[in-house]
Structure formats: C-alpha cells, structure tokens
Amino acid sequence: MELSTFKELFLILFIVMVVATNLWLFTSIKKSKSQSSFNILKKSADVLRDPFKKGNKDLEELSLLVKNIKNENNNEENL
C-alpha cells in the first residue's frame, strides 16, 4: 500500500500528537498538577462536545426576549 508524502506526513504528525498528549497527561498526574491539568482537559472536552454552546445560549436568550416582546405587543393590541 503506497501512501503519498502528504498522507505519510499527516499520519506521522497525528501519531506524534497522540503520543505527546498522553505523555503530557501522564507527567502532569505524576507532578501533582493533575487538578489544573484536569480542568484544562475538562474544558477542552466541553468545547469539543458543543463548540457553539455560548452562541447557542445567547441565541436562545434572544429568542426568548423576542417572544416576550411579541406577546406584549399582542396583549396591547387585544386591549
């Protein structure tokens, strides 16, 4: 199976990144910095799960405010 140079480079970089991440986590646990490292890892995982969480929250709030304004306008028209 022949791989192009670009694919080989990408595969090597990916493997190096995975190994470096594992080494960083292992050394951070051993150096008692696990709490701060764990928080960084947790925040990263949260962002990966829902990268647009803050934007979605803002849009939901805006939608609720618009809905309330429309309801107020409808109530005023009915009076």
PDB file of N, CA, C and O in Angstrom:
ATOM      1  N   MET A   1       0.839  -1.165   0.000  1.00  0.00           N
ATOM      2  CA  MET A   1       0.000   0.000   0.000  1.00  0.00           C
ATOM      3  C   MET A   1       0.893   1.240   0.000  1.00  0.00           C
ATOM      4  O   MET A   1       1.652   1.464   0.943  1.00  0.00           O
ATOM      5  N   GLU A   2       0.801   2.028  -1.040  1.00  0.00           N
ATOM      6  CA  GLU A   2       1.606   3.233  -1.191  1.00  0.00           C
ATOM      7  C   GLU A   2       0.853   4.428  -0.599  1.00  0.00           C
ATOM      8  O   GLU A   2      -0.327   4.636  -0.880  1.00  0.00           O
ATOM      9  N   LEU A   3       1.548   5.195   0.211  1.00  0.00           N
ATOM     10  CA  LEU A   3       0.981   6.426   0.745  1.00  0.00           C
ATOM     11  C   LEU A   3       1.727   7.606   0.146  1.00  0.00           C
ATOM     12  O   LEU A   3       2.946   7.561  -0.017  1.00  0.00           O
ATOM     13  N   SER A   4       1.011   8.635  -0.171  1.00  0.00           N
ATOM     14  CA  SER A   4       1.665   9.821  -0.691  1.00  0.00           C
ATOM     15  C   SER A   4       2.442  10.501   0.446  1.00  0.00           C
ATOM     16  O   SER A   4       2.233  10.195   1.620  1.00  0.00           O
ATOM     17  N   THR A   5       3.313  11.398   0.093  1.00  0.00           N
ATOM     18  CA  THR A   5       4.135  12.087   1.082  1.00  0.00           C
ATOM     19  C   THR A   5       3.270  12.879   2.052  1.00  0.00           C
ATOM     20  O   THR A   5       3.542  12.909   3.252  1.00  0.00           O
ATOM     21  N   PHE A   6       2.227  13.519   1.531  1.00  0.00           N
ATOM     22  CA  PHE A   6       1.327  14.291   2.383  1.00  0.00           C
ATOM     23  C   PHE A   6       0.624  13.391   3.393  1.00  0.00           C
ATOM     24  O   PHE A   6       0.510  13.746   4.566  1.00  0.00           O
ATOM     25  N   LYS A   7       0.159  12.240   2.950  1.00  0.00           N
ATOM     26  CA  LYS A   7      -0.536  11.317   3.850  1.00  0.00           C
ATOM     27  C   LYS A   7       0.416  10.767   4.903  1.00  0.00           C
ATOM     28  O   LYS A   7       0.037  10.610   6.064  1.00  0.00           O
ATOM     29  N   GLU A   8       1.644  10.474   4.508  1.00  0.00           N
ATOM     30  CA  GLU A   8       2.632   9.989   5.466  1.00  0.00           C
ATOM     31  C   GLU A   8       2.927  11.053   6.518  1.00  0.00           C
ATOM     32  O   GLU A   8       2.999  10.751   7.710  1.00  0.00           O
ATOM     33  N   LEU A   9       3.096  12.290   6.079  1.00  0.00           N
ATOM     34  CA  LEU A   9       3.378  13.387   6.999  1.00  0.00           C
ATOM     35  C   LEU A   9       2.215  13.606   7.961  1.00  0.00           C
ATOM     36  O   LEU A   9       2.417  13.805   9.159  1.00  0.00           O
ATOM     37  N   PHE A  10       1.012  13.568   7.433  1.00  0.00           N
ATOM     38  CA  PHE A  10      -0.180  13.726   8.269  1.00  0.00           C
ATOM     39  C   PHE A  10      -0.271  12.600   9.296  1.00  0.00           C
ATOM     40  O   PHE A  10      -0.575  12.858  10.461  1.00  0.00           O
ATOM     41  N   LEU A  11      -0.018  11.380   8.895  1.00  0.00           N
ATOM     42  CA  LEU A  11      -0.079  10.232   9.795  1.00  0.00           C
ATOM     43  C   LEU A  11       0.981  10.343  10.884  1.00  0.00           C
ATOM     44  O   LEU A  11       0.707  10.066  12.051  1.00  0.00           O
ATOM     45  N   ILE A  12       2.178  10.743  10.509  1.00  0.00           N
ATOM     46  CA  ILE A  12       3.261  10.897  11.483  1.00  0.00           C
ATOM     47  C   ILE A  12       2.926  11.999  12.483  1.00  0.00           C
ATOM     48  O   ILE A  12       3.120  11.820  13.686  1.00  0.00           O
ATOM     49  N   LEU A  13       2.426  13.133  12.004  1.00  0.00           N
ATOM     50  CA  LEU A  13       2.058  14.233  12.897  1.00  0.00           C
ATOM     51  C   LEU A  13       0.935  13.838  13.853  1.00  0.00           C
ATOM     52  O   LEU A  13       0.939  14.213  15.025  1.00  0.00           O
ATOM     53  N   PHE A  14      -0.016  13.082  13.337  1.00  0.00           N
ATOM     54  CA  PHE A  14      -1.123  12.623  14.170  1.00  0.00           C
ATOM     55  C   PHE A  14      -0.619  11.704  15.280  1.00  0.00           C
ATOM     56  O   PHE A  14      -1.025  11.839  16.434  1.00  0.00           O
ATOM     57  N   ILE A  15       0.257  10.781  14.934  1.00  0.00           N
ATOM     58  CA  ILE A  15       0.805   9.842  15.920  1.00  0.00           C
ATOM     59  C   ILE A  15       1.622  10.596  16.960  1.00  0.00           C
ATOM     60  O   ILE A  15       1.515  10.317  18.154  1.00  0.00           O
ATOM     61  N   VAL A  16       2.436  11.551  16.516  1.00  0.00           N
ATOM     62  CA  VAL A  16       3.244  12.342  17.446  1.00  0.00           C
ATOM     63  C   VAL A  16       2.348  13.139  18.377  1.00  0.00           C
ATOM     64  O   VAL A  16       2.636  13.244  19.570  1.00  0.00           O
ATOM     65  N   MET A  17       1.264  13.704  17.855  1.00  0.00           N
ATOM     66  CA  MET A  17       0.340  14.477  18.678  1.00  0.00           C
ATOM     67  C   MET A  17      -0.324  13.598  19.744  1.00  0.00           C
ATOM     68  O   MET A  17      -0.456  14.014  20.895  1.00  0.00           O
ATOM     69  N   VAL A  18      -0.734  12.406  19.368  1.00  0.00           N
ATOM     70  CA  VAL A  18      -1.372  11.495  20.326  1.00  0.00           C
ATOM     71  C   VAL A  18      -0.379  11.084  21.407  1.00  0.00           C
ATOM     72  O   VAL A  18      -0.722  11.070  22.589  1.00  0.00           O
ATOM     73  N   VAL A  19       0.835  10.754  21.015  1.00  0.00           N
ATOM     74  CA  VAL A  19       1.859  10.347  21.986  1.00  0.00           C
ATOM     75  C   VAL A  19       2.203  11.518  22.908  1.00  0.00           C
ATOM     76  O   VAL A  19       2.345  11.330  24.116  1.00  0.00           O
ATOM     77  N   ALA A  20       2.340  12.724  22.349  1.00  0.00           N
ATOM     78  CA  ALA A  20       2.670  13.895  23.163  1.00  0.00           C
ATOM     79  C   ALA A  20       1.563  14.199  24.166  1.00  0.00           C
ATOM     80  O   ALA A  20       1.845  14.549  25.312  1.00  0.00           O
ATOM     81  N   THR A  21       0.310  14.070  23.747  1.00  0.00           N
ATOM     82  CA  THR A  21      -0.816  14.304  24.656  1.00  0.00           C
ATOM     83  C   THR A  21      -0.804  13.298  25.797  1.00  0.00           C
ATOM     84  O   THR A  21      -1.009  13.664  26.954  1.00  0.00           O
ATOM     85  N   ASN A  22      -0.566  12.046  25.478  1.00  0.00           N
ATOM     86  CA  ASN A  22      -0.521  11.020  26.522  1.00  0.00           C
ATOM     87  C   ASN A  22       0.640  11.259  27.482  1.00  0.00           C
ATOM     88  O   ASN A  22       0.480  11.108  28.693  1.00  0.00           O
ATOM     89  N   LEU A  23       1.797  11.629  26.959  1.00  0.00           N
ATOM     90  CA  LEU A  23       2.940  11.926  27.827  1.00  0.00           C
ATOM     91  C   LEU A  23       2.660  13.128  28.718  1.00  0.00           C
ATOM     92  O   LEU A  23       3.000  13.116  29.901  1.00  0.00           O
ATOM     93  N   TRP A  24       2.046  14.164  28.162  1.00  0.00           N
ATOM     94  CA  TRP A  24       1.717  15.353  28.945  1.00  0.00           C
ATOM     95  C   TRP A  24       0.762  14.998  30.075  1.00  0.00           C
ATOM     96  O   TRP A  24       0.958  15.435  31.209  1.00  0.00           O
ATOM     97  N   LEU A  25      -0.266  14.214  29.781  1.00  0.00           N
ATOM     98  CA  LEU A  25      -1.217  13.826  30.824  1.00  0.00           C
ATOM     99  C   LEU A  25      -0.545  12.980  31.901  1.00  0.00           C
ATOM    100  O   LEU A  25      -0.785  13.181  33.091  1.00  0.00           O
ATOM    101  N   PHE A  26       0.289  12.044  31.488  1.00  0.00           N
ATOM    102  CA  PHE A  26       0.965  11.170  32.445  1.00  0.00           C
ATOM    103  C   PHE A  26       1.897  11.972  33.349  1.00  0.00           C
ATOM    104  O   PHE A  26       1.901  11.775  34.564  1.00  0.00           O
ATOM    105  N   THR A  27       2.687  12.874  32.767  1.00  0.00           N
ATOM    106  CA  THR A  27       3.615  13.655  33.582  1.00  0.00           C
ATOM    107  C   THR A  27       2.887  14.652  34.478  1.00  0.00           C
ATOM    108  O   THR A  27       3.337  14.920  35.592  1.00  0.00           O
ATOM    109  N   SER A  28       1.785  15.195  34.017  1.00  0.00           N
ATOM    110  CA  SER A  28       1.042  16.141  34.854  1.00  0.00           C
ATOM    111  C   SER A  28       0.420  15.437  36.052  1.00  0.00           C
ATOM    112  O   SER A  28       0.310  16.028  37.127  1.00  0.00           O
ATOM    113  N   ILE A  29       0.017  14.201  35.884  1.00  0.00           N
ATOM    114  CA  ILE A  29      -0.528  13.441  37.013  1.00  0.00           C
ATOM    115  C   ILE A  29       0.574  13.131  38.014  1.00  0.00           C
ATOM    116  O   ILE A  29       0.364  13.220  39.223  1.00  0.00           O
ATOM    117  N   LYS A  30       1.739  12.771  37.515  1.00  0.00           N
ATOM    118  CA  LYS A  30       2.858  12.426  38.387  1.00  0.00           C
ATOM    119  C   LYS A  30       3.415  13.634  39.133  1.00  0.00           C
ATOM    120  O   LYS A  30       3.959  13.473  40.225  1.00  0.00           O
ATOM    121  N   LYS A  31       3.295  14.835  38.579  1.00  0.00           N
ATOM    122  CA  LYS A  31       3.853  16.032  39.196  1.00  0.00           C
ATOM    123  C   LYS A  31       2.849  16.746  40.103  1.00  0.00           C
ATOM    124  O   LYS A  31       3.093  17.882  40.508  1.00  0.00           O
ATOM    125  N   SER A  32       1.759  16.122  40.418  1.00  0.00           N
ATOM    126  CA  SER A  32       0.712  16.676  41.282  1.00  0.00           C
ATOM    127  C   SER A  32       0.100  17.945  40.705  1.00  0.00           C
ATOM    128  O   SER A  32      -0.426  18.769  41.454  1.00  0.00           O
ATOM    129  N   LYS A  33       0.158  18.112  39.431  1.00  0.00           N
ATOM    130  CA  LYS A  33      -0.519  19.222  38.782  1.00  0.00           C
ATOM    131  C   LYS A  33      -1.790  18.711  38.114  1.00  0.00           C
ATOM    132  O   LYS A  33      -2.328  19.334  37.199  1.00  0.00           O
ATOM    133  N   SER A  34      -2.242  17.594  38.584  1.00  0.00           N
ATOM    134  CA  SER A  34      -3.369  16.942  37.917  1.00  0.00           C
ATOM    135  C   SER A  34      -4.641  17.767  37.991  1.00  0.00           C
ATOM    136  O   SER A  34      -5.469  17.705  37.082  1.00  0.00           O
ATOM    137  N   GLN A  35      -4.815  18.548  39.067  1.00  0.00           N
ATOM    138  CA  GLN A  35      -6.052  19.314  39.189  1.00  0.00           C
ATOM    139  C   GLN A  35      -6.158  20.370  38.097  1.00  0.00           C
ATOM    140  O   GLN A  35      -7.195  20.483  37.442  1.00  0.00           O
ATOM    141  N   SER A  36      -5.094  21.143  37.895  1.00  0.00           N
ATOM    142  CA  SER A  36      -5.151  22.172  36.856  1.00  0.00           C
ATOM    143  C   SER A  36      -5.170  21.544  35.464  1.00  0.00           C
ATOM    144  O   SER A  36      -5.860  22.029  34.568  1.00  0.00           O
ATOM    145  N   SER A  37      -4.418  20.476  35.291  1.00  0.00           N
ATOM    146  CA  SER A  37      -4.414  19.790  34.001  1.00  0.00           C
ATOM    147  C   SER A  37      -5.770  19.159  33.720  1.00  0.00           C
ATOM    148  O   SER A  37      -6.256  19.164  32.589  1.00  0.00           O
ATOM    149  N   PHE A  38      -6.369  18.618  34.773  1.00  0.00           N
ATOM    150  CA  PHE A  38      -7.687  18.015  34.621  1.00  0.00           C
ATOM    151  C   PHE A  38      -8.713  19.067  34.218  1.00  0.00           C
ATOM    152  O   PHE A  38      -9.573  18.808  33.376  1.00  0.00           O
ATOM    153  N   ASN A  39      -8.626  20.262  34.821  1.00  0.00           N
ATOM    154  CA  ASN A  39      -9.557  21.337  34.465  1.00  0.00           C
ATOM    155  C   ASN A  39      -9.382  21.754  33.015  1.00  0.00           C
ATOM    156  O   ASN A  39     -10.366  21.982  32.311  1.00  0.00           O
ATOM    157  N   ILE A  40      -8.134  21.855  32.560  1.00  0.00           N
ATOM    158  CA  ILE A  40      -7.874  22.200  31.161  1.00  0.00           C
ATOM    159  C   ILE A  40      -8.454  21.141  30.247  1.00  0.00           C
ATOM    160  O   ILE A  40      -9.097  21.458  29.246  1.00  0.00           O
ATOM    161  N   LEU A  41      -8.230  19.887  30.589  1.00  0.00           N
ATOM    162  CA  LEU A  41      -8.740  18.781  29.777  1.00  0.00           C
ATOM    163  C   LEU A  41     -10.264  18.764  29.775  1.00  0.00           C
ATOM    164  O   LEU A  41     -10.881  18.496  28.744  1.00  0.00           O
ATOM    165  N   LYS A  42     -10.873  19.048  30.922  1.00  0.00           N
ATOM    166  CA  LYS A  42     -12.331  19.064  31.023  1.00  0.00           C
ATOM    167  C   LYS A  42     -12.928  20.186  30.170  1.00  0.00           C
ATOM    168  O   LYS A  42     -13.919  19.983  29.468  1.00  0.00           O
ATOM    169  N   LYS A  43     -12.311  21.379  30.237  1.00  0.00           N
ATOM    170  CA  LYS A  43     -12.799  22.489  29.421  1.00  0.00           C
ATOM    171  C   LYS A  43     -12.657  22.176  27.933  1.00  0.00           C
ATOM    172  O   LYS A  43     -13.534  22.500  27.132  1.00  0.00           O
ATOM    173  N   SER A  44     -11.544  21.543  27.575  1.00  0.00           N
ATOM    174  CA  SER A  44     -11.339  21.172  26.173  1.00  0.00           C
ATOM    175  C   SER A  44     -12.395  20.169  25.721  1.00  0.00           C
ATOM    176  O   SER A  44     -12.925  20.269  24.615  1.00  0.00           O
ATOM    177  N   ALA A  45     -12.692  19.209  26.581  1.00  0.00           N
ATOM    178  CA  ALA A  45     -13.701  18.211  26.238  1.00  0.00           C
ATOM    179  C   ALA A  45     -15.078  18.857  26.098  1.00  0.00           C
ATOM    180  O   ALA A  45     -15.844  18.495  25.206  1.00  0.00           O
ATOM    181  N   ASP A  46     -15.394  19.808  26.971  1.00  0.00           N
ATOM    182  CA  ASP A  46     -16.674  20.512  26.879  1.00  0.00           C
ATOM    183  C   ASP A  46     -16.792  21.281  25.573  1.00  0.00           C
ATOM    184  O   ASP A  46     -17.844  21.278  24.933  1.00  0.00           O
ATOM    185  N   VAL A  47     -15.713  21.937  25.183  1.00  0.00           N
ATOM    186  CA  VAL A  47     -15.721  22.691  23.926  1.00  0.00           C
ATOM    187  C   VAL A  47     -15.868  21.752  22.744  1.00  0.00           C
ATOM    188  O   VAL A  47     -16.562  22.072  21.779  1.00  0.00           O
ATOM    189  N   LEU A  48     -15.217  20.590  22.810  1.00  0.00           N
ATOM    190  CA  LEU A  48     -15.326  19.632  21.706  1.00  0.00           C
ATOM    191  C   LEU A  48     -16.724  19.041  21.611  1.00  0.00           C
ATOM    192  O   LEU A  48     -17.206  18.759  20.514  1.00  0.00           O
ATOM    193  N   ARG A  49     -17.379  18.852  22.755  1.00  0.00           N
ATOM    194  CA  ARG A  49     -18.746  18.308  22.731  1.00  0.00           C
ATOM    195  C   ARG A  49     -19.721  19.291  22.102  1.00  0.00           C
ATOM    196  O   ARG A  49     -20.559  18.910  21.285  1.00  0.00           O
ATOM    197  N   ASP A  50     -19.608  20.554  22.485  1.00  0.00           N
ATOM    198  CA  ASP A  50     -20.526  21.574  21.979  1.00  0.00           C
ATOM    199  C   ASP A  50     -19.751  22.865  21.743  1.00  0.00           C
ATOM    200  O   ASP A  50     -19.719  23.738  22.611  1.00  0.00           O
ATOM    201  N   PRO A  51     -19.127  22.991  20.574  1.00  0.00           N
ATOM    202  CA  PRO A  51     -18.277  24.155  20.323  1.00  0.00           C
ATOM    203  C   PRO A  51     -19.043  25.479  20.267  1.00  0.00           C
ATOM    204  O   PRO A  51     -18.441  26.539  20.439  1.00  0.00           O
ATOM    205  N   PHE A  52     -20.338  25.442  20.032  1.00  0.00           N
ATOM    206  CA  PHE A  52     -21.125  26.666  19.908  1.00  0.00           C
ATOM    207  C   PHE A  52     -22.053  26.852  21.106  1.00  0.00           C
ATOM    208  O   PHE A  52     -23.116  27.460  20.979  1.00  0.00           O
ATOM    209  N   LYS A  53     -21.657  26.334  22.264  1.00  0.00           N
ATOM    210  CA  LYS A  53     -22.506  26.371  23.446  1.00  0.00           C
ATOM    211  C   LYS A  53     -22.865  27.804  23.847  1.00  0.00           C
ATOM    212  O   LYS A  53     -24.034  28.101  24.094  1.00  0.00           O
ATOM    213  N   LYS A  54     -21.880  28.684  23.913  1.00  0.00           N
ATOM    214  CA  LYS A  54     -22.136  30.066  24.313  1.00  0.00           C
ATOM    215  C   LYS A  54     -23.005  30.777  23.276  1.00  0.00           C
ATOM    216  O   LYS A  54     -23.929  31.508  23.631  1.00  0.00           O
ATOM    217  N   GLY A  55     -22.708  30.562  22.012  1.00  0.00           N
ATOM    218  CA  GLY A  55     -23.513  31.189  20.957  1.00  0.00           C
ATOM    219  C   GLY A  55     -24.944  30.693  20.975  1.00  0.00           C
ATOM    220  O   GLY A  55     -25.881  31.475  20.812  1.00  0.00           O
ATOM    221  N   ASN A  56     -25.116  29.392  21.173  1.00  0.00           N
ATOM    222  CA  ASN A  56     -26.478  28.832  21.250  1.00  0.00           C
ATOM    223  C   ASN A  56     -27.233  29.384  22.443  1.00  0.00           C
ATOM    224  O   ASN A  56     -28.430  29.659  22.356  1.00  0.00           O
ATOM    225  N   LYS A  57     -26.526  29.549  23.575  1.00  0.00           N
ATOM    226  CA  LYS A  57     -27.173  30.093  24.770  1.00  0.00           C
ATOM    227  C   LYS A  57     -27.627  31.527  24.514  1.00  0.00           C
ATOM    228  O   LYS A  57     -28.731  31.918  24.896  1.00  0.00           O
ATOM    229  N   ASP A  58     -26.759  32.308  23.861  1.00  0.00           N
ATOM    230  CA  ASP A  58     -27.121  33.690  23.536  1.00  0.00           C
ATOM    231  C   ASP A  58     -28.303  33.748  22.582  1.00  0.00           C
ATOM    232  O   ASP A  58     -29.181  34.596  22.739  1.00  0.00           O
ATOM    233  N   LEU A  59     -28.339  32.857  21.590  1.00  0.00           N
ATOM    234  CA  LEU A  59     -29.458  32.827  20.643  1.00  0.00           C
ATOM    235  C   LEU A  59     -30.764  32.430  21.324  1.00  0.00           C
ATOM    236  O   LEU A  59     -31.823  32.972  21.008  1.00  0.00           O
ATOM    237  N   GLU A  60     -30.687  31.486  22.258  1.00  0.00           N
ATOM    238  CA  GLU A  60     -31.887  31.082  22.993  1.00  0.00           C
ATOM    239  C   GLU A  60     -32.418  32.241  23.841  1.00  0.00           C
ATOM    240  O   GLU A  60     -33.627  32.459  23.927  1.00  0.00           O
ATOM    241  N   GLU A  61     -31.500  32.975  24.460  1.00  0.00           N
ATOM    242  CA  GLU A  61     -31.913  34.132  25.263  1.00  0.00           C
ATOM    243  C   GLU A  61     -32.552  35.198  24.382  1.00  0.00           C
ATOM    244  O   GLU A  61     -33.573  35.781  24.748  1.00  0.00           O
ATOM    245  N   LEU A  62     -31.953  35.453  23.223  1.00  0.00           N
ATOM    246  CA  LEU A  62     -32.515  36.429  22.291  1.00  0.00           C
ATOM    247  C   LEU A  62     -33.894  35.985  21.813  1.00  0.00           C
ATOM    248  O   LEU A  62     -34.813  36.798  21.719  1.00  0.00           O
ATOM    249  N   SER A  63     -34.035  34.712  21.516  1.00  0.00           N
ATOM    250  CA  SER A  63     -35.321  34.178  21.068  1.00  0.00           C
ATOM    251  C   SER A  63     -36.389  34.358  22.147  1.00  0.00           C
ATOM    252  O   SER A  63     -37.529  34.713  21.848  1.00  0.00           O
ATOM    253  N   LEU A  64     -36.015  34.113  23.385  1.00  0.00           N
ATOM    254  CA  LEU A  64     -36.960  34.276  24.485  1.00  0.00           C
ATOM    255  C   LEU A  64     -37.369  35.740  24.639  1.00  0.00           C
ATOM    256  O   LEU A  64     -38.543  36.039  24.858  1.00  0.00           O
ATOM    257  N   LEU A  65     -36.403  36.652  24.524  1.00  0.00           N
ATOM    258  CA  LEU A  65     -36.723  38.074  24.638  1.00  0.00           C
ATOM    259  C   LEU A  65     -37.651  38.538  23.512  1.00  0.00           C
ATOM    260  O   LEU A  65     -38.591  39.295  23.752  1.00  0.00           O
ATOM    261  N   VAL A  66     -37.384  38.079  22.280  1.00  0.00           N
ATOM    262  CA  VAL A  66     -38.238  38.437  21.144  1.00  0.00           C
ATOM    263  C   VAL A  66     -39.642  37.879  21.352  1.00  0.00           C
ATOM    264  O   VAL A  66     -40.630  38.555  21.063  1.00  0.00           O
ATOM    265  N   LYS A  67     -39.730  36.664  21.847  1.00  0.00           N
ATOM    266  CA  LYS A  67     -41.036  36.050  22.099  1.00  0.00           C
ATOM    267  C   LYS A  67     -41.821  36.857  23.136  1.00  0.00           C
ATOM    268  O   LYS A  67     -43.023  37.076  22.987  1.00  0.00           O
ATOM    269  N   ASN A  68     -41.119  37.296  24.194  1.00  0.00           N
ATOM    270  CA  ASN A  68     -41.779  38.104  25.223  1.00  0.00           C
ATOM    271  C   ASN A  68     -42.262  39.432  24.651  1.00  0.00           C
ATOM    272  O   ASN A  68     -43.365  39.876  24.971  1.00  0.00           O
ATOM    273  N   ILE A  69     -41.458  40.066  23.817  1.00  0.00           N
ATOM    274  CA  ILE A  69     -41.855  41.335  23.199  1.00  0.00           C
ATOM    275  C   ILE A  69     -43.072  41.126  22.306  1.00  0.00           C
ATOM    276  O   ILE A  69     -43.995  41.940  22.328  1.00  0.00           O
ATOM    277  N   LYS A  70     -43.092  40.048  21.518  1.00  0.00           N
ATOM    278  CA  LYS A  70     -44.239  39.776  20.654  1.00  0.00           C
ATOM    279  C   LYS A  70     -45.494  39.534  21.477  1.00  0.00           C
ATOM    280  O   LYS A  70     -46.579  39.986  21.111  1.00  0.00           O
ATOM    281  N   ASN A  71     -45.347  38.819  22.593  1.00  0.00           N
ATOM    282  CA  ASN A  71     -46.501  38.573  23.459  1.00  0.00           C
ATOM    283  C   ASN A  71     -47.025  39.871  24.051  1.00  0.00           C
ATOM    284  O   ASN A  71     -48.237  40.065  24.151  1.00  0.00           O
ATOM    285  N   GLU A  72     -46.118  40.765  24.447  1.00  0.00           N
ATOM    286  CA  GLU A  72     -46.534  42.066  24.978  1.00  0.00           C
ATOM    287  C   GLU A  72     -47.266  42.879  23.928  1.00  0.00           C
ATOM    288  O   GLU A  72     -48.270  43.525  24.228  1.00  0.00           O
ATOM    289  N   ASN A  73     -46.766  42.850  22.688  1.00  0.00           N
ATOM    290  CA  ASN A  73     -47.419  43.587  21.617  1.00  0.00           C
ATOM    291  C   ASN A  73     -48.799  43.019  21.306  1.00  0.00           C
ATOM    292  O   ASN A  73     -49.744  43.767  21.056  1.00  0.00           O
ATOM    293  N   ASN A  74     -48.910  41.697  21.324  1.00  0.00           N
ATOM    294  CA  ASN A  74     -50.216  41.061  21.090  1.00  0.00           C
ATOM    295  C   ASN A  74     -51.198  41.405  22.204  1.00  0.00           C
ATOM    296  O   ASN A  74     -52.378  41.631  21.939  1.00  0.00           O
ATOM    297  N   ASN A  75     -50.723  41.447  23.446  1.00  0.00           N
ATOM    298  CA  ASN A  75     -51.598  41.795  24.560  1.00  0.00           C
ATOM    299  C   ASN A  75     -52.078  43.237  24.458  1.00  0.00           C
ATOM    300  O   ASN A  75     -53.235  43.524  24.763  1.00  0.00           O
ATOM    301  N   GLU A  76     -51.213  44.139  24.038  1.00  0.00           N
ATOM    302  CA  GLU A  76     -51.597  45.557  23.889  1.00  0.00           C
ATOM    303  C   GLU A  76     -52.629  45.718  22.764  1.00  0.00           C
ATOM    304  O   GLU A  76     -53.552  46.524  22.879  1.00  0.00           O
ATOM    305  N   GLU A  77     -52.475  44.962  21.692  1.00  0.00           N
ATOM    306  CA  GLU A  77     -53.423  45.061  20.571  1.00  0.00           C
ATOM    307  C   GLU A  77     -54.792  44.509  20.964  1.00  0.00           C
ATOM    308  O   GLU A  77     -55.817  44.997  20.489  1.00  0.00           O
ATOM    309  N   ASN A  78     -54.812  43.511  21.817  1.00  0.00           N
ATOM    310  CA  ASN A  78     -56.079  42.905  22.232  1.00  0.00           C
ATOM    311  C   ASN A  78     -56.844  43.780  23.219  1.00  0.00           C
ATOM    312  O   ASN A  78     -58.049  43.606  23.396  1.00  0.00           O
ATOM    313  N   LEU A  79     -56.162  44.709  23.855  1.00  0.00           N
ATOM    314  CA  LEU A  79     -56.850  45.572  24.825  1.00  0.00           C
ATOM    315  C   LEU A  79     -57.577  46.607  24.076  1.00  0.00           C
ATOM    316  O   LEU A  79     -58.236  47.457  24.677  1.00  0.00           O
TER     317      LEU A  79
END
